[in-house]
Amino acid sequence: MLDFESAQSLLAQAAAPITRHETVSLAHAVGRVLAVNLAATLDLPPADNSAMDGYAIRYADYQPDIVLPIQQRTYAGEMPAALIPGQATRLFTGSLIPDGADTIVIQENTRESDGQVHILQAPKAGEFVRKRGMDTTAGQPLLTAGTVLEAAHIALLASQGLTQVQVFAPLRVGILTTGDELVRPGEARAAQQIYNCNGPMLAALVQKTGAQAIHVLHARDNEPDLRAAITTILADCDLLLSIGGVSVGEKDLVKPVLESLGGKLALWKVRMKPGKPVALAHIDGKPVVCLPGNPVSVYAVYAMLVSPLVRRMQGRTNLFPQVSTAALRLSRPHKDSREEFLRVQWRHTAEGAPELVPYANQDSSVISSMPWASGLARTPAGETVNDGDIVKYYDVAHWLA
């Protein structure tokens, strides 16, 4: 049985990033992973410009209560003439600074009349001038490969005049659920059966982390069905995620089927709760991760163990999102032989301090706890945790993104 940290690290390195690239327009680049390092192609701003509405002057011309004739008025998008010494140029935010000018006097500190400007307050040399290249400099690094592109990155790329960008192709994931007791939602259900919520949930988790769920298949608890489903998924996908069938029951057949297809088991059990029965294999160089069957276990294992692998295969540089800490609220002392990930809500006390409030029923089959929880609180193995103790907190808004 592996400890959680070792299992997480092992799984995160279980496959290399995919090598497929594609070029997309900026309009379709949000959420995609940049595939190449990019350098700036432009100085930004491309020329000195004004940060405020006001008057461009030579600082050397300033004297207390000076009145300067206004040589010209220049708006953003216009090219000003060179400034004549001893005069001023009326300009506006974004206007180019005329050659010869080096300082902006904001309009609040002036009074204009009869084609002249009276400077009422001393400016500082160089004040309110945005210098050429203060934002980006041509040839300097702009963005690095592995960056998940968000709106701010799109703005930066567009500012360089780019209309498209090279990104990693979407990661293709296949999902396999198992179990004779499961039926598809919407179908007739016998008394001894339950609806298959794991397949739709895991597909949604995969999509939430920016990958594509190419196949969501279900196999009954027999080796021919399992073998056929696994073969189909591996033919079309980069990663296979299976649910159930990896424990020690008589019908836990996923493990022997994987081995019959050439899969070598690299991981078997993890010292975590929920989620102990987890397996990792490789078939034809493709990783296969086998998750436990209870819905909460699937949710926790995907968030804590599988999502770093997904991010690595997508080509991302940041595999492990931020981890916070807060006081855990408990009605009685808590202790378990495994690392436990409790479904909790992040709240604040009346004084504003963060606290973690657990869901009342932590059984791994309680589906209603998942939409209620904002994240998972991690309690250490073999240690007693008391009310108010500080524990690690994994916000699913980050760990499932």
N, C-alpha and C positions, 0 to 999 in steps of 0.2 A: 504494500500500500504506500503510495507516494504522498508526501506532504503537499499542501496546496501550492506553495510557492514553486516547488520543483515542477509540479504538473503544469502550472501556468506557463513557466518558462519553456518547458519542453514542447508544449503545444504551440506556443507562439513562434517557435523555430521549426515547426514540422513541415514547412514547405517554403519554397522560394517565391518571390513575387512573380506573377504572370508576366510574360514578355510581350504580349500582344498590345500594340498601340493603335490609336486611331486619332484622327483630327476632327475636332468639333468646333462649331461656331461658339462665340462667347455666350450667345443666348441659350446654349444647351450645355454649358460647361459647369454650372453650379452643382456642387456635390461630387464632381469628378476629381480624379487624382492626377495631378500633373506628372507627366512621364519624363520630362527633360528639364534640365536646369535652363533658366532664362536669364539673359542679361538685358539691361536697359538699352534701348536704341535711341533714346532722346534725352537731352537735358530737360528737366522740368523744374521750374518753368523754363521755357526755351529762351527767355530774355528777362531782364530785370523788369518787374512790374510793381504796381502800387497795391499795398494791402488794405488801403483805406481811401475814402473820398477825401480829396484835399488839394494841395499845391506842391508841385515839384520845384525845388530850388537848389542852388548850390549852397551848401552849409557855410562856405566862406563868405557868402553875401549877407548872412544874417547879422543884424544888429538889433538891439532892443527897440521896439516900436517901429520897426522898419516898414515902409510901404513900397511894394514892388509892382511895376506894371505887369499885367497879365499878357504874355506873349501869344498864347494859344490855348484852346480848350481841346482836350483829347479824350476820346471815349475808348473803352475796351474794344479791341478789334481794329483800331486805327493806328497808323504809323506817325508818331510825332516828329516834328523837326527838332534839330539840335537846339538846346536851350541857350539863349543869349545870356551871357553873364549880366547879373544885376536885374534879371527878370524872373518871372515865375510862369509855370505851366499849370493851368487848371486841369486836373484829371480825376478819375474815378476808380473805384476798386477794379483791379484787373487791367487798368490802362498801362501801356508800356511807359517806362521811365525814359524821357528824352536824353540823348547823349548830352553829357555835361552836368546833368542833375545828379544829386547823390542823397537827397533827403526829402522826405514828405512831411509837410506840415498839415495835420488833419484840419478839416474845415471847421471843427468846433473851436479851434484856437485861432480863428481868423475872422476878419470882416471884409467883405468885398463890396466895392462901390466904384462906379465910373471907370471900369476897366483896370482897377488896381486892387491889390489885396494888402490889407493891414495885418501883420502878424502880431498877435496879442500875447503869445506865450512862447518862450524859447523852445525850439525843437532840440532833439538830440541828433548828433551826426549819424546819418544812415538809417534813421528811424522810419519804420513802416515801408521799407523797401524789401521786396522779395527778390533775392538774388537769383540769377540764372543757375540752375542745377542744384538749388537748395533741397529739392525733393529727390530727384533721381539724376544720375550722371551717366551719360551714354557709355556703355562698356562695363559698367559695374553690375554686380549680381542683383537680380530683381526678385526671382522666386526660385526655390529649389525643388527638384523632383521629389515626389512624395507628399507635396502639399495638397490638402483637400481644398478645392477652390470654393470660396464663399463670395458673397457680394463684394466685399472689400477687395478681394483679389481681382475680381472682374473689373472693378473700377481702375485698378492699377494697370491691368493689361490694356484696357481701352484707352487709358491716358497715353500709352505708347503707340497708339494707332493700330493695334492688333485687332483683327476681326475673328481669328480662330486660334486654337491652341491644341497642342498634342497631349493627349491623356492616355492613361492605361485603359484598355478595353474592360468592360464590366466583368467582374468575377462571376463565373457561372457555377451555381450551387445546386446540387440535387438533394432532395429530402426524401427519406424513406421512413414511413411509420410501419409498425408491425403489431400483430395481435389479433386473434380471432374474435376478441370481445368488442372490437371497434367497428362502427359503421359511420359512413359519411353523413355529415349534417344534411338534413332534408330527406334522408331515406327512412324507410320504416325501421323501427328499432324494437327488437325483442326485449323481454324483461331482463335477460342476462347480458344485455349489451349496453354500451355507452357510446356517445358520439365522439368522433375523433376530433378533438380540439388541438392536439399537438401539431398536426400537419399544417393547418392554417396559421397557428401561432408562430411556428418556426419559420414558415415562409415570410410572415410579416417581420420577424426579427431580422432575417436575412436582408430583406428589402430596406429595413430601417438603417442598416449599416452600409447601405449603398451597393449591395451585390444583387444579382438576379437569381431568383428561384426558378430554374429552368424546368425541373421536374419536381412534383410533389406526389409521390407514389405510395401506395399501401400494399403490403404483402401479408398474406396469412401465415400462420406459424407452421410453415413446412419449407423444406430446403429448396424444392424446385421454384416456388414462388419467389423466395428470397433471392435465389441466384439470378433469376430472370430480371428482377427489379434492379438489383445491384449492377448487373451487366449493362442494362439500359442507361442508368445514370452515369456510369463511368465512361460510356461512349460519348456523352454529350457535355459533361461537366468537369470543372477543375477540382471540385471538392464535394465529397459525399458526407452528408450528415444523416445518421440513422437514429431512430428512437426506439428504445426497448430491445429486449432480446439479448442483452449482454451480461445478465446476472448469472445465477447458477441454477436456475430452474430447468425442468425437463424440456420445456419448449423455448428456452433461450438459445436460439439456433443461429443468431447472426455471427457469433464468433466462429463456429466451425465452418460456416459457409464462406466467410472471408478467407479463412485459412485454406479452404479448398480452391479458392481463386488465386492463390499465391500471396495473400496478405500476411504480413508478419506483424504480430501484435507487439507494439512498443510500450503500451501503457494499459493497465488493467483496472486498478482501483485507486481512488483519490481520497485522502483523509479530509473530506469536507461533507457538510450536511446543509442542505440536501445535495445529492449528486455523487454518492460514492462510486457506483458502477459506471465508469467511463473508460472507453477503450480507444486506442489509436492504432491504425494500421495504414500501410501503403500498398496500393495495387497499381502496377504499371506507372509508378512514380507519383500517383495521385493520392493525397491524404484522405483517409476515411476516419471520421470521428463518430463514435457510437455513444449516444447519450442515454441516460436512464429514462424510464417510461412515465413517471409522474410529471404532470404539467409544470409544477413549480420547480422540480429538478431540472427539467429541460430549460426553463427560463433562466435559472441561476447559473447552470453550467454554460449555457450559451454566452451569457453576459460576462462571466468571470474567466472562462477558459477558452471558449471558441472565438469570441469577438477579436482578441488580439491576433489570432491566426488569420482570420478574415482580413483584418487591416493589413497584416504583412503581405498576404497574397495579392491584395489590391495595389500594393506598391507604396503604401503610406509610410511615413517616417515615424509618426507617433503611434506606437502600438498600445500603450497603456495610458488611458485617460487619468485625470487627476483623482486623487483620493483625499477625502476630507476627514475630519474627526469631530466628534461631538459626544455629549453625555447621553448614555443609554438609560432610558427609563424602564425600570423593572419592578414588578410587584413582589418578587422574591429573587434570591440569588440564583444565578444561572451557571451551569457547568456541563460540558460535554467532552467526550474523548476526541471529537473531531472539531476542526474549524467549522463554526456554524455561521451561516449567512441568513440573518433574520430579516423578514420583510418589515420595513419600518417607514414611517413618515418623518420627514425633516420638518420640525416645527421650531418655534421660538417661545421662550418663557415670557412672562410679563415684563421681565427686565431686559429682554432682547437677546438672551443667550440661546444658542442653538441646542436642540435636544432631539433625540431619536425615540419615537414612540412605536413599539412593536404592534403588529397585528395580533389580535387575541389568540387566534388559532394558527399555529405555525406548521401544521401538518402539510406534507409536500403534495397532497392532493387537493388542497383548498384553493381553487382557481380564483375565487373572489378576492383573495389577498393581493393578487398581482396588480390589477388596476388601482387598488387602494394605495399601494406602496409607492413612495417616491424613490426608493432605493433599498440597498441591502446593507445591514450593519454586521460587521465581522467580529465574532467573538473568538478568542484564542482557544486552541485545543488544550484540554486538561487543566484550565485555570478557572477559578470562580470569579464571575463578574457580578458585581453588586450594583444596585441602583445608583445612578449618577457617575459610574465609571466611564472614562473616555475610551471610545472604540473607533475603529476605522469605518468610514461610510463611503459606499460606492453609489453615486447618483446615476440612475439608469439613463437620465437624459444625456450623460456623457458616455457611459459604457455601452449604450446601445445606439451609438451614432457613428 
